[in-house]
Amino acid sequence: MEHPLHIYNSLTRRREQFVPLAEPHVGLYVCRPTVYGDAHLGHARPTPPAHLDGLTL
């Protein structure tokens, strides 16, 4: 990599170099509110648009 990307690993509590499993493709899992259950206050909390994280990478 010309400019390596380092990401904080909360499991090991260290900065680690990001290495794609299937370069040049990168997957991104995003947890968002679902619409399957009853409404609650947690749904009112705004979340940043998930696609911005992917565009940043």
C-alpha positions as protocol buffer text, in pm:
chain_id: "A"
residue {
  index: 1
  type: MET
  ca { x: 0 y: 0 z: 0 }
}
residue {
  index: 2
  type: GLU
  ca { x: 124 y: 343 z: -87 }
}
residue {
  index: 3
  type: HIS
  ca { x: -48 y: 507 z: 214 }
}
residue {
  index: 4
  type: PRO
  ca { x: -135 y: 241 z: 474 }
}
residue {
  index: 5
  type: LEU
  ca { x: -458 y: 288 z: 667 }
}
residue {
  index: 6
  type: HIS
  ca { x: -443 y: 228 z: 1043 }
}
residue {
  index: 7
  type: ILE
  ca { x: -759 y: 159 z: 1240 }
}
residue {
  index: 8
  type: TYR
  ca { x: -810 y: 130 z: 1616 }
}
residue {
  index: 9
  type: ASN
  ca { x: -898 y: -227 z: 1715 }
}
residue {
  index: 10
  type: SER
  ca { x: -1120 y: -204 z: 2025 }
}
residue {
  index: 11
  type: LEU
  ca { x: -1063 y: -574 z: 2099 }
}
residue {
  index: 12
  type: THR
  ca { x: -683 y: -552 z: 2124 }
}
residue {
  index: 13
  type: ARG
  ca { x: -683 y: -179 z: 2214 }
}
residue {
  index: 14
  type: ARG
  ca { x: -415 y: -108 z: 1953 }
}
residue {
  index: 15
  type: ARG
  ca { x: -383 y: 71 z: 1621 }
}
residue {
  index: 16
  type: GLU
  ca { x: -345 y: -188 z: 1347 }
}
residue {
  index: 17
  type: GLN
  ca { x: -282 y: -163 z: 976 }
}
residue {
  index: 18
  type: PHE
  ca { x: -597 y: -233 z: 776 }
}
residue {
  index: 19
  type: VAL
  ca { x: -550 y: -517 z: 527 }
}
residue {
  index: 20
  type: PRO
  ca { x: -846 y: -609 z: 301 }
}
residue {
  index: 21
  type: LEU
  ca { x: -937 y: -979 z: 296 }
}
residue {
  index: 22
  type: ALA
  ca { x: -1010 y: -972 z: -79 }
}
residue {
  index: 23
  type: GLU
  ca { x: -818 y: -677 z: -218 }
}
residue {
  index: 24
  type: PRO
  ca { x: -919 y: -445 z: -386 }
}
residue {
  index: 25
  type: HIS
  ca { x: -1271 y: -503 z: -246 }
}
residue {
  index: 26
  type: VAL
  ca { x: -1373 y: -395 z: 104 }
}
residue {
  index: 27
  type: GLY
  ca { x: -1699 y: -483 z: 280 }
}
residue {
  index: 28
  type: LEU
  ca { x: -1863 y: -256 z: 537 }
}
residue {
  index: 29
  type: TYR
  ca { x: -2112 y: -375 z: 799 }
}
residue {
  index: 30
  type: VAL
  ca { x: -2336 y: -103 z: 935 }
}
residue {
  index: 31
  type: CYS
  ca { x: -2577 y: -148 z: 1225 }
}
residue {
  index: 32
  type: ARG
  ca { x: -2891 y: 61 z: 1176 }
}
residue {
  index: 33
  type: PRO
  ca { x: -3236 y: 70 z: 1337 }
}
residue {
  index: 34
  type: THR
  ca { x: -3480 y: -189 z: 1208 }
}
residue {
  index: 35
  type: VAL
  ca { x: -3849 y: -137 z: 1139 }
}
residue {
  index: 36
  type: TYR
  ca { x: -3962 y: -482 z: 1252 }
}
residue {
  index: 37
  type: GLY
  ca { x: -4036 y: -405 z: 1619 }
}
residue {
  index: 38
  type: ASP
  ca { x: -4235 y: -148 z: 1810 }
}
residue {
  index: 39
  type: ALA
  ca { x: -4118 y: 213 z: 1800 }
}
residue {
  index: 40
  type: HIS
  ca { x: -3907 y: 337 z: 2095 }
}
residue {
  index: 41
  type: LEU
  ca { x: -3693 y: 638 z: 2188 }
}
residue {
  index: 42
  type: GLY
  ca { x: -3380 y: 478 z: 2044 }
}
residue {
  index: 43
  type: HIS
  ca { x: -3525 y: 528 z: 1696 }
}
residue {
  index: 44
  type: ALA
  ca { x: -3536 y: 905 z: 1755 }
}
residue {
  index: 45
  type: ARG
  ca { x: -3157 y: 927 z: 1799 }
}
residue {
  index: 46
  type: PRO
  ca { x: -3005 y: 1054 z: 1474 }
}
residue {
  index: 47
  type: THR
  ca { x: -2735 y: 841 z: 1313 }
}
residue {
  index: 48
  type: PRO
  ca { x: -2483 y: 965 z: 1057 }
}
residue {
  index: 49
  type: PRO
  ca { x: -2541 y: 844 z: 701 }
}
residue {
  index: 50
  type: ALA
  ca { x: -2365 y: 507 z: 672 }
}
residue {
  index: 51
  type: HIS
  ca { x: -2254 y: 563 z: 317 }
}
residue {
  index: 52
  type: LEU
  ca { x: -2025 y: 849 z: 428 }
}
residue {
  index: 53
  type: ASP
  ca { x: -1802 y: 599 z: 611 }
}
residue {
  index: 54
  type: GLY
  ca { x: -1766 y: 397 z: 294 }
}
residue {
  index: 55
  type: LEU
  ca { x: -1690 y: 704 z: 88 }
}
residue {
  index: 56
  type: THR
  ca { x: -1427 y: 813 z: 340 }
}
residue {
  index: 57
  type: LEU
  ca { x: -1243 y: 483 z: 311 }
}
